[in-house]
Amino acid sequence: MTLIPAYGRDYKSEGQAKQDYLKGLDFRIADISSPWDGKYASCRDFSGYTVKIRFNKLQDFVIVETP
């Protein structure tokens, strides 16, 4: 599942993106193969899953395993 920061947020580093994701901030699902594409979600919705978070104007990404 690919996620992008919600509400106009962006991150300069993968550490910032990962930290906010694990804190529970909202991200938008950006995965056209998913029926939830465009919906908002947080780490609470992906317990036990691995997600890809895009950052730095969507140019970079970090893989995060959700606890």
N, C-alpha and C positions, 0 to 999 in steps of 0.2 A: 504494500500500500504506500502510495506517495502522498506526502502532506506538505502544504505550504503555510507559512505564517498567516494568521487571520488578522483582519481589521487593519491592513496596511503596514503591519510590522515587517521588519526585515532584520537580518543579523549579519554581522561582519565575519563572525567565526563560527565554526561548528560547535565549539564549547557553549556559546551563548544559546544557540538553537536547541541543543540537547538539554541544557539546563532548564530552559523555559518549558520544553515539552514534558520533562519529568516533573516539573512543578505543577503541571496540570493546566497550563494556559491553552486556549483554543487554537486549533489549526484547521485549515480547510482541506478536505480530501480532494486531491487532484489526480484522479485515476479513472480514465475513461472506460476502463474495463469493469469498473465497480458500479453497482447500482446506487451507491452512496456518493458518487462524484458530485462535488460542489457543496456537500453538507459539512457542517462544522463538527469537530470531534476533539477529544483530548486523550491523554494517556490512559485515563480511566476506561475508555472505550476499546482499548487495544491490549488489555492485560494478557501477557504471554505471547504477544506477536512481535515481529520485527518490522519496523517501518523505515521508510526513506524520507528524510526531511530536506527540502530544498531551501537554500538561503543565498545570501549575497546576490540579490536581484535574480534569483532562481538559477544562477550559473553553477553553483556548487551544491553538494549534498553530503549528508552524513547518515549512516545507517545506525539506528538505535534499537536495541532490544528492550522492550517494555517489561518491567518486572511484574 
